[in-house]
Amino acid sequence: MQCIKDYTAKLNELKIIQAKYNLDTSDTDELIKEIEGFKVTAPIIGNFSTGKSSMLNAILGKRLLSVEITPETAVPTEIYYGENVVYKVDLEGEAVTYSVEDLPIRDLTIKDTELVRVEYDHPFLKEISNVKLVDLPGFDSGIELHNQAIDKYLPNSLAYILVVACDEPVLKDNITNFVKELDLHDMPLYVVLSKSSRLTSEEVMECKKLVTSIVTKIIDKDQVKITSIESYGDVNVNGIKKFLLEIQQNSERLFEIKYRDRLANAIKNMENFLLDQINKKDLTLSELEEEKDALQGEINELLRKINRERERFDKQADECIEAIKNKISADLITASSAIAALVQNGANVNDKINTIVRNAVAIGIKSEFEPRLQKYLKSIADMINVDVLKDEGIKMNVDQLSTDNMIQDVAMKAVPFVLAAVGAIMGPFGIVLGGMVGAFIDSAMNISQSKIKEKKAIEVADGIIKTVSEQAGDGVGAEIKRYIVEINKDIEKEILKQKELLDKSLDDVSERVALEDSKKNEAIFKIECDLTQLKAI
């Protein structure tokens, strides 16, 4: 992709200039590495046994992925263009290497395998070389580890492909709620109807209309991109290939959205460093020392003000957390009859509970936490720009951090990070609640009178609701606070990083004070040349 080459070249130019002034290049190195590995992550989602793996096999014209799997053996599988290497990654991040000929790998289980990566040299994958497909486990597998795996991809994905089987053209609650989450982030969604050869062309058209209507109501968009494919018998996957080529065509735009501000900020930091040296070129040593003392005083005062603002925000965050806890509890209580009915029928309640909690958390964070966070960051940005620092260099950069980087990212990052934590918390629920429900059900089923059984089921449901409300609420609260801690660390880190840049600039100016005018002018001329080069970048 040309933009990757362009951005890498620009960052390498920046590195050369940074090194010339003995500045740390590690952040630039990390950004280059990230950019060089960029791919549009496109997870393929749907319920269990909708034909996701068969569809991928049909696209590739080879049975790379097993289609004879159970919910327990379904493992996330990443597929992208490469040199015919397969990596099986365990839960500790250690990878075992296989060849493509070893696929499909047998006896995988989500309990000991994090994911499988398949780098495959295939003509179509080469055509979509900027796209990484992810075959995810079914949403209705009933295994909480699968929910956690699905959540992990949300923060880093740029498009989703939803597979719905023509023989069951409905979206269950878990899929519906996940699609709502995608809509919160304005995430592109493509819908694929699988197993279409089992229906007549007229029935397929009716199926398309039905699914389009369902999805349109969920995401509130006028048009839904939908196609039908058949990966069995008379194989036809042209529709999904067209979607993937469209994602490939959009990859450059998605890349620009993701990285242009980060590149601009990296260059702006260096520009400000050089500008600071030019602006202070005529200061004396005593004036430079005064500048240093003033800078340290301003930083100390800024950090004190930020700390006071942080304390106020922490109180607001506590109110936000309490509101989200109340929403979780209220939504569970509203569904108590449905939960009691599941218990009475001996059904697994975990999926219903997870769906309610996830939805409550997503809506609660969007309505309660995000607005408060944006207001907090805006207050800090105003404080930095107006009340405290007079130096133009640091003022501009902290403003970039507070507004461009954080506020724009919060909608993408806050919800999925917290939901991932809830998924982790809900793991033990599956065991605890399973035992709790099982014990009550064993007791209830031995009682013949239906009214007593119904009463017992209601008691069980009430116990589940109380336990989940408390534990899920506490877990969400802990994750929100962890997120706030990380944001505050980023703010402080950026301020101190800018201070180090300005200190280095003052030191460099100090070293030139004693130079002859001709050498001093020569040094400033070189700085001005580097500044011109940066502006060209």
C-alpha positions in Angstrom: 0.0 0.0 0.0 1.5 3.3 -1.1 0.5 5.2 2.0 2.4 2.8 4.2 5.5 3.4 2.1 4.9 7.2 2.3 4.3 7.3 6.0 7.3 5.0 6.7 9.6 7.2 4.5 8.3 10.4 6.4 8.9 8.8 9.8 12.4 7.7 8.8 13.2 11.3 7.8 11.9 12.3 11.2 14.1 9.8 12.9 17.2 11.1 11.1 16.5 14.6 12.4 15.7 13.4 15.9 19.0 11.5 16.0 20.9 14.6 14.8 19.8 16.3 18.1 20.3 13.2 20.2 16.6 12.8 20.9 14.9 9.5 21.8 13.6 7.8 18.6 11.9 4.8 20.4 8.3 6.2 19.9 9.0 6.8 16.2 10.4 3.2 15.9 7.3 1.8 17.5 5.0 3.8 15.1 7.0 2.6 12.1 6.7 -1.0 13.2 3.0 -0.6 13.8 2.4 1.0 10.4 4.5 -1.6 8.5 2.3 -4.3 10.0 -1.0 -2.5 9.3 -4.0 -4.6 8.0 -7.7 -3.9 8.1 -8.9 -6.5 10.6 -12.2 -7.9 9.4 -13.7 -10.5 11.8 -16.3 -12.9 10.5 -19.1 -13.3 13.1 -22.3 -15.2 13.4 -23.9 -18.1 15.3 -22.4 -21.5 15.6 -22.7 -23.6 12.4 -23.7 -20.9 10.0 -21.0 -21.8 7.6 -18.3 -19.3 8.4 -15.4 -21.7 8.1 -16.9 -23.3 5.0 -17.2 -19.9 3.4 -13.5 -19.2 4.0 -12.5 -22.6 2.7 -14.5 -21.9 -0.5 -12.9 -18.5 -1.0 -9.5 -20.1 -0.8 -10.4 -23.2 -2.8 -8.9 -25.4 -0.1 -9.9 -26.9 3.1 -7.6 -25.0 5.4 -10.1 -24.7 8.3 -11.9 -27.5 10.0 -15.7 -27.6 9.5 -16.2 -30.5 11.9 -15.8 -28.6 15.1 -17.7 -28.5 18.3 -18.1 -25.3 20.4 -15.3 -26.5 22.7 -12.8 -26.9 19.7 -13.7 -23.5 18.0 -10.6 -21.2 18.2 -10.2 -17.7 16.6 -8.3 -18.1 13.3 -6.6 -15.2 11.5 -6.0 -15.5 7.8 -4.0 -13.1 5.6 -1.6 -13.1 2.7 1.9 -14.4 3.5 4.5 -17.1 3.1 2.6 -20.3 3.9 3.3 -20.4 7.6 0.9 -21.3 10.4 1.2 -20.3 14.1 -0.7 -21.8 16.9 -0.5 -19.4 19.8 -1.2 -20.6 23.4 -2.6 -18.7 26.3 0.9 -17.5 27.3 1.5 -16.0 23.9 4.0 -18.8 22.9 3.7 -19.9 19.2 4.2 -23.3 17.6 4.9 -23.2 13.9 3.3 -25.4 11.3 3.2 -25.5 7.5 -0.1 -24.9 5.6 -0.1 -28.6 4.6 -0.7 -29.4 8.3 -4.0 -27.6 8.2 -6.6 -28.1 9.6 -4.9 -28.4 13.0 -6.7 -31.1 15.0 -7.7 -31.2 18.7 -7.6 -27.4 19.3 -9.5 -26.1 22.3 -10.2 -22.5 23.5 -9.0 -23.6 27.0 -5.4 -23.9 25.8 -5.1 -22.1 22.5 -5.5 -18.3 22.2 -5.7 -18.2 18.4 -4.3 -19.6 15.1 -2.6 -17.4 12.5 -2.5 -18.5 8.9 -0.2 -16.7 6.5 -1.2 -18.1 3.1 0.2 -17.5 -0.4 -3.0 -17.3 -2.3 -3.9 -15.2 -5.4 -7.1 -13.7 -3.8 -5.4 -13.1 -0.5 -2.7 -11.2 -2.4 -5.5 -9.1 -4.0 -6.7 -8.2 -0.5 -3.2 -8.1 1.0 -4.2 -5.2 3.4 -7.0 -7.3 4.9 -6.8 -9.8 7.8 -9.8 -12.1 8.0 -10.7 -13.5 11.4 -12.8 -16.7 11.7 -14.4 -16.2 15.2 -16.3 -18.9 17.2 -20.1 -18.8 17.1 -21.8 -16.3 19.4 -24.2 -19.0 20.7 -21.5 -21.5 21.7 -22.4 -20.9 25.3 -18.7 -20.7 26.2 -17.7 -17.4 28.0 -14.1 -17.7 26.7 -15.5 -17.3 23.2 -17.3 -14.0 24.3 -13.9 -12.7 25.6 -12.2 -13.7 22.3 -14.8 -11.8 20.3 -14.6 -8.7 22.6 -10.8 -8.6 22.1 -11.1 -7.9 18.4 -13.5 -4.9 18.7 -11.0 -2.2 19.6 -8.7 -3.1 16.7 -11.2 -4.0 14.0 -12.2 -1.7 11.1 -14.9 -3.8 9.4 -17.2 -6.8 10.3 -18.7 -9.5 8.2 -21.9 -11.0 9.7 -22.9 -14.5 8.4 -26.5 -15.6 8.7 -27.7 -19.0 7.5 -30.6 -18.9 5.0 -32.3 -21.8 6.8 -32.4 -19.7 10.0 -32.6 -16.0 9.0 -32.9 -14.6 12.4 -30.6 -12.6 14.7 -30.5 -13.9 18.3 -30.2 -11.4 21.2 -26.4 -11.9 21.5 -25.9 -11.0 17.8 -28.4 -8.2 17.9 -26.6 -6.6 20.9 -23.2 -7.0 19.4 -24.4 -5.3 16.1 -25.7 -2.4 18.3 -22.2 -2.1 19.8 -20.7 -1.9 16.3 -23.2 0.8 15.4 -22.0 2.8 18.5 -18.6 2.9 16.9 -19.9 3.5 13.3 -18.2 0.3 12.3 -18.8 -0.9 8.7 -20.9 -4.1 8.6 -21.4 -6.5 5.7 -24.0 -9.2 5.8 -23.6 -12.6 4.1 -26.4 -15.1 3.7 -24.9 -18.6 3.7 -26.4 -22.0 2.5 -28.4 -20.2 -0.2 -28.5 -23.2 -2.6 -31.0 -24.9 -0.2 -33.6 -22.3 -1.2 -35.1 -21.1 -4.5 -34.0 -17.8 -5.9 -37.3 -16.3 -4.9 -36.9 -17.6 -1.3 -33.3 -16.2 -1.2 -34.7 -12.8 -2.2 -37.3 -13.0 0.5 -34.6 -14.0 3.0 -32.5 -11.0 2.0 -35.5 -8.6 2.5 -36.1 -10.1 5.9 -32.5 -9.9 7.2 -32.1 -6.5 5.6 -35.2 -5.3 7.5 -33.9 -6.8 10.8 -30.4 -5.3 10.5 -31.7 -1.9 9.3 -33.8 -1.6 12.4 -30.8 -2.4 14.6 -28.2 -0.1 13.1 -30.7 2.6 11.8 -29.1 3.0 8.4 -30.9 3.3 5.1 -28.8 0.7 3.3 -27.4 -2.6 4.4 -24.7 -4.3 2.3 -25.9 -7.8 1.9 -25.1 -10.8 -0.4 -25.8 -14.5 -0.6 -23.2 -17.2 -1.1 -23.1 -21.0 -1.3 -19.9 -22.7 -0.2 -21.3 -26.3 -0.6 -22.0 -28.1 -3.8 -22.2 -25.5 -6.6 -19.7 -23.1 -4.9 -20.3 -19.4 -5.4 -18.6 -16.9 -3.2 -18.4 -14.0 -5.6 -20.6 -11.8 -3.3 -18.2 -12.1 -0.3 -15.2 -11.6 -2.5 -16.7 -8.4 -3.8 -17.2 -7.2 -0.2 -13.6 -8.1 0.7 -12.3 -6.2 -2.4 -14.3 -3.2 -1.3 -12.7 -3.4 2.2 -9.3 -3.6 0.4 -10.1 -0.5 -1.7 -11.1 1.4 1.5 -8.0 0.3 3.4 -6.0 3.3 2.4 -8.7 5.6 3.7 -8.9 3.6 6.9 -5.2 3.8 7.3 -5.2 7.6 6.9 -7.9 7.9 9.5 -6.0 5.8 11.9 -2.5 7.3 11.5 -2.5 10.8 10.0 -2.9 12.6 13.4 -0.3 10.4 15.0 2.2 11.3 12.2 1.3 15.0 12.4 1.8 15.0 16.2 5.1 13.2 16.0 6.4 15.8 13.5 4.9 18.7 15.5 6.8 17.7 18.6 10.1 18.0 16.6 9.0 21.2 15.0 8.3 22.8 18.4 11.7 21.6 19.6 13.5 23.4 16.8 11.3 26.5 17.0 12.1 26.8 20.6 15.8 26.8 19.9 15.4 29.5 17.2 13.2 31.7 19.4 15.7 31.5 22.3 18.8 31.9 20.2 19.7 35.4 21.6 19.1 34.6 25.3 22.0 34.9 27.8 23.0 32.1 30.2 21.3 33.8 33.1 18.1 34.3 31.0 18.2 30.6 30.1 18.5 29.6 33.7 15.5 31.8 34.5 13.7 30.1 31.7 14.5 26.7 33.2 13.3 27.7 36.6 10.2 29.2 35.2 9.4 26.1 33.2 9.8 23.9 36.3 7.5 26.2 38.3 4.9 26.1 35.5 5.0 22.3 35.3 4.7 22.0 39.1 1.7 24.4 39.2 0.1 22.6 36.2 0.4 19.2 37.9 -1.1 20.6 41.1 -4.1 22.0 39.1 -4.5 18.8 37.2 -4.5 16.9 40.4 -7.3 19.0 41.8 -9.3 18.5 38.6 -8.6 14.8 38.8 -10.1 14.6 42.3 -13.2 16.3 41.1 -13.4 13.9 38.1 -12.9 10.9 40.4 -16.1 11.9 42.3 -18.0 12.2 39.0 -16.6 8.8 37.9 -18.0 7.3 41.1 -21.4 8.7 40.3 -21.1 7.4 36.8 -20.1 3.9 38.1 -23.1 3.9 40.5 -25.4 4.8 37.6 -24.1 1.9 35.5 -24.5 -0.5 38.4 -28.1 0.6 38.9 -28.7 0.1 35.2 -27.3 -3.4 35.3 -29.5 -4.2 38.3 -32.6 -2.6 36.8 -32.2 -4.4 33.4 -31.7 -7.7 35.2 -34.8 -7.1 37.4 -36.8 -6.2 34.3 -35.8 -9.6 32.8 -36.4 -11.5 36.0 -39.5 -13.3 34.6 -37.6 -14.5 31.6 -34.6 -15.6 33.7 -37.0 -17.5 36.1 -38.6 -19.2 33.1 -35.2 -20.4 31.9 -34.4 -21.7 35.4 -37.8 -23.5 35.6 -37.2 -25.2 32.3 -33.6 -26.3 33.3 -32.0 -24.1 30.6 -28.6 -22.4 30.8 -29.1 -18.8 31.9 -25.6 -17.6 31.3 -26.1 -16.4 27.7 -29.2 -14.4 28.8 -27.3 -12.8 31.7 -24.3 -12.0 29.6 -26.5 -10.3 27.0 -28.3 -8.1 29.5 -25.1 -7.1 31.3 -23.2 -6.3 28.1 -26.0 -4.2 26.8 -26.4 -2.3 30.1 -22.7 -1.6 30.3 -22.4 -0.5 26.7 -25.3 2.0 27.0 -24.2 3.1 30.5 -20.7 3.9 29.4 -21.9 5.7 26.3 -24.4 7.9 28.2 -22.7 8.3 31.6 -19.0 7.8 31.4 -18.0 9.2 28.0 -19.6 12.7 28.3 -17.9 13.1 31.7 -14.6 12.0 30.3 -14.8 14.4 27.4 -15.6 17.3 29.8 -12.7 16.4 32.0 -10.2 16.3 29.1 -11.5 19.6 27.8 -11.0 21.2 31.2 -7.4 20.0 31.3 -6.8 21.2 27.8 -8.2 24.6 28.6 -6.2 24.7 31.8 -2.9 24.0 30.0 -3.6 26.4 27.1 -5.0 29.4 29.1 -4.0 29.3 32.7 -0.6 27.8 33.1 2.0 27.3 30.4 3.1 30.2 28.4 5.5 28.3 26.2 4.0 27.8 22.7 5.7 24.4 22.1 4.3 22.6 25.1 0.9 24.3 24.9 0.3 23.0 21.4 1.4 19.4 22.1 -0.6 18.8 25.2 -3.6 20.2 23.5 -3.1 17.7 20.7 -2.9 14.9 23.3 -6.0 16.0 25.1 -8.3 16.6 22.2 -7.1 14.8 19.1 -5.8 11.6 20.6 -8.0 11.0 23.6 -11.4 12.3 23.0 -11.6 10.9 19.5 -10.5 7.5 20.7 -12.7 7.2 23.7 -15.8 5.9 21.9 -13.7 3.2 20.2 -11.8 2.1 23.3 -13.8 2.7 26.5 -16.7 0.4 25.7 -14.8 -2.7 24.5 -12.1 -2.5 27.2 -14.8 -2.5 29.9 -16.8 -5.2 28.2 -13.7 -7.4 27.9 -13.3 -7.0 31.7 -16.9 -7.9 32.2 -16.4 -11.0 30.0 -13.5 -12.0 32.3 -15.6 -11.5 35.4 -18.5 -13.5 33.9 -16.2 -16.5 33.4 -16.4 -17.5 37.0 -20.2 -16.7 36.9 -20.6 -19.6 34.5 -19.2 -22.0 37.0 -20.8 -20.5 40.1 -24.2 -19.9 38.6 -24.1 -23.2 36.9 -23.7 -25.0 40.2 -26.2 -22.7 41.9 -28.8 -23.1 39.2 -28.2 -26.9 39.0 -28.6 -27.4 42.7 -31.9 -25.4 42.8 -33.2 -27.1 39.6 -32.4 -30.6 41.0 -34.4 -29.6 44.1 -37.2 -27.9 42.1 -37.7 -30.7 39.6 -38.3 -33.2 42.4 -41.3 -31.2 43.5 -44.4 -32.1 41.5 -46.5 -29.1 42.1 -45.9 -26.6 39.3 -46.6 -23.6 41.5 -43.9 -24.6 44.0 -41.5 -25.2 41.1 -42.4 -21.8 39.7 -41.8 -20.2 43.2 -38.5 -21.9 43.5 -37.4 -20.8 40.0 -38.3 -17.2 41.0 -36.1 -17.5 44.1 -33.2 -18.8 42.0 -33.6 -16.0 39.5 -33.7 -13.4 42.3 -30.4 -14.9 43.7 -28.8 -14.8 40.3 -29.8 -11.2 39.7 -28.5 -10.1 43.1 -25.1 -11.9 42.7 -24.6 -10.8 39.1 -25.6 -7.2 39.8 -23.1 -6.9 42.7 -20.2 -8.7 41.0 -20.7 -7.3 37.5 -21.2 -3.8 38.9 -18.0 -4.0 41.0 -16.1 -5.3 38.0 -17.3 -2.6 35.7 -16.4 0.0 38.3 -12.9 -1.4 38.7 -12.3 -1.4 35.0 -13.5 2.2 34.6 -11.2 3.3 37.3 -8.3 1.4 35.7 -9.1 3.2 32.5 -9.0 6.6 34.2 -5.7 5.8 35.8 -4.2 5.0 32.4 -5.6 8.2 30.9 -4.1 10.3 33.7 -0.7 8.5 33.3 -0.8 9.4 29.6 -1.5 13.1 30.3 1.3 13.3 32.9 3.6 11.4 30.7 3.0 13.7 27.7 3.5 16.8 29.9 6.8 15.5 31.3 7.9 14.4 27.8 7.3 17.9 26.5 9.2 19.3 29.5 12.2 17.1 28.7 12.1 18.3 25.1 12.1 22.0 26.3 14.9 21.2 28.8 17.0 19.7 26.1 16.3 22.7 23.8 17.4 25.1 26.6 20.6 23.0 27.1 21.4 23.1 23.4 20.9 26.8 23.3 23.1 27.2 26.4 25.9 25.3 24.7 25.8 27.7 21.8 25.9 30.9 24.0 29.7 30.8 24.2 30.2 30.2 20.5 31.5 32.8 18.1 28.7 34.6 16.2 29.6 32.9 12.9 29.4 29.4 14.4 26.2 30.3 16.2 24.6 31.6 13.0 25.7 28.5 11.2 24.1 26.3 13.8 20.9 28.3 13.7 20.9 28.0 9.9 21.1 24.2 10.1 18.2 24.2 12.6 16.1 26.4 10.2 17.0 23.9 7.3 15.8 21.0 9.4 12.6 22.9 10.3 11.9 23.5 6.6 12.4 19.8 5.9 10.0 18.9 8.7 7.3 21.3 7.3 7.8 19.6 3.9 7.1 16.2 5.5 
